């Protein structure tokens, strides 16, 4: 008899679960039926490029080493940087969560407006202060760092349409949230905001990593050797 009793309880629990899921789906469909997809805006900026000619070799080594360490790499021991490009990107996400009443005291939470900013703040090119401005090394350092800056700009230009595409698809991918009468609405609203934010943040973080990996391809020991040899030939032709 106990086995039959337990089986009956489990059966009732399964039915209740199915009913709850069915009700949730019904309320969610009701919610989707009264709201529109959010207005999505993605903005950006390259920032205003600055040049700095006041830093010594110790500063450039220290800051360059940080970039390598950030990527889990070790800077070549005999590497003496004569230039450096520092770019700090800014990411901002803001979502307005709408609140609408639906059947039986339930609430519908949905994204009304999504605003995303991704751009650069004060990108700066540093050139070793002791370099002779008439030398090949100076020209080389400047050209090398400007190439880094161009990579940042082109990477941002390439990524922005992808970011907009991701943001536009969020409503279909993440959706809305239905809140029961006894549930704290602001808590669920924050959870919904975080779900949207995390999708975008992961996308941006992956882009950041890809950009820095691309930048490091320009900073290989082999490339530095090639550039230095080029300058040796130029200086030799100048009679220096």
N, C-alpha and C positions, 0 to 999 in steps of 0.2 A: 504493500500500500504506500509506503514511503517513497518508493521509486516513482510510482505514478504521480504522487503529490509533487515531488521535485520536478518531474517532467512538465507538469501543468504550470508550475511557477515559471520555469524557463521559457515555456511557450508564451505565456502572458507577457513576460519581459521582452521577448523578441517582437511581439505584436506592438507593444508600447513604443519600442525603439523605431519600428517602421513608421508608426503613426506620427511620431515626433519629427522624423526626417521628412515625412510627407508634408506636415504642417510648415516646417521650416522652408521647404521648397516652394510651397504655396505663397507664403508671406514674401519670400524673395522675389518671386515672379510678380507679385503685386507691386512690390517696391520698384522693380525694373520698369514696370508699366507706367509709372507716373514721373520718372526722372529722365533727364537727358544726359548724354555723355558730357563730361566736363570740358570746359574751355581750357586748352593747353597752350602755354606760351613758353618758348625756350629762347633765352637771350644770351649774348656773349660779348666779349671784348678782348682785344689783343693786349690791352694795357699800353702804356707809353714807354717805349724802350729807352733805357738809360745806359750810359757808358761810365765806367769807373777806371781811372788810371792811377789810383793811389795805393793799391795793395801790393805787398811784397810777396816773395816766393813762399814764405811760411804760411801766409794766409791762404794762398791758392792751393797749396798742397793739402792743408787741413780741410778746406771746403770740398775739394775734389775727392778726397778720401771718404768723406761723408756720403757722397753720391754713390761711390762704389759699395760701401758698407750697406747702404739702404737696399741695394739690389742683391745683397748676400755675396758680394765679390770682394776680392782683395786687389787694391791698387798696385800696379807694378812698382817694385821697390826703387828702381832707377828712374822712375818717371818724375820729371820736373815740369809741372804745368806752367805755361806762360800765359794762359788765358782760361777763362771760366764763364759759363753762362748759367745764371740762376733765375729760374722761373717759378714763381709760386702761383699755382692755380687756385681759383676760388670756386667753390661749389655751394649753391644754395637751393634748397627745395622748400616750397611753401604750398600747402594744399588747404583750401577752404572746404570743410566738411558740411554738407547740407543735412537738414533734419526734417523729415516729413512723417506725419502720423498716418498709420495704416490701420487695418482691422484689429478689433479686440484689444485696443490699447498698445499694440506693438508699434515700434518706431522703425523708420527706414533711414539709415545713414549712408550717404553717398558723396562722392567727390564733386563739388560744384566747379572749382577752378584749381588748376595746377600751374604753378609758375616755377620754372627751373632756370638757374643761371649757372653757366660754366664758362670761365674765362681766365685771363692772366692778370695778375697784379704786379706792377712795377718790375717787369722783366729787365734784368741788368746784365750787361756784358762787362766782365772784368779783364783788363789787360795788365800784365806785369809792369809795374811802375818803372823798372830799370831798363826797359826795352828802348832802344834807339828808334825813334819814329821813322827814320829813313831806312831802316834795315829790312831785310827780307823777312826775318823772324817776326817783326812787328806786323807786317802786312799779312804774313801767314796766320798769326794768332787771331788777328781781326777777322780774316776771311773764314777761318775755322769756326770761330764762335758765332759769326753771322749765319753760318750753315746750321749750327745747332738751333739758332732762333728760328730759322726758316722751317726746320723740321717740326718745331713746336707749333708754328702757325699752320702748316699744312696738315698736321695731325688733328688739330682742332677743327679746321675746315672740313676735314673728312668725317670726323666723328659727329659733328652737330646734327646732320640729317639722320644719322643712326639713333642719336639720343632722342630726337623729336619723334621718330618712328616708335621707339620704345615707350615714350610717354603717351603717345596717342593710343597705343594698344593696351595700356594699363587697365582701362575701364573694363575691357573684355576679359583680360587675364585675371584681374584681382576682384573686380565686381563691387558689390555693395554689402552692407551688413544689416541684418534685422535684429532688433533689440526687444527682448521681452519686457513686459511692464515692470517687473521687479529688478531689472538690471540697470546699473549706473551708466547712463548714456555717455557722459564725457570720457569714461574709461574705454568704452568700445570705440568712440570716435578717435581717440589717440591710437588705439590698436590698428584701426583702419588706416590712419595717416602713416603709421610706421610700416605697414605692409607695402604701401605704395612707395614710400621713401626707400625701403631696403632694396626693392627691385632696381630703382634708378641708381642708388648708391653703388650697388654691386657692378652695374654696367660701367659707371664712371671709374671705379677702382681698377677694373680690368683694363680700361683704356689707359689709365695712368701708367700701369705696369708695362703695357705694350710700347708706350711712347719712350719710357726710360730705357727699355731694352733696345729700341731702335737708336737712341742717342748713343748708347755704349758701343754700337757698331762703328761709330765714327771715332771712338777713343781707344781703339785697339793699339797695342804696341807696334804692330806691323804698319798701321797707318801713320803713326808718329814718326817711325823710322823713314818711311817714304817721304813724308813732308820735310823732315830735316835734311834728307839727301837733296831734295829739290832746292832747298835754300842754300845748301853748300854749293851747288852748281851755279845758282844765281849770283851769290856773293863772289864766287871765283870769276864769273864773267864780268863782274863789276870791278874786279881788281882789288877786292878787299880781303 
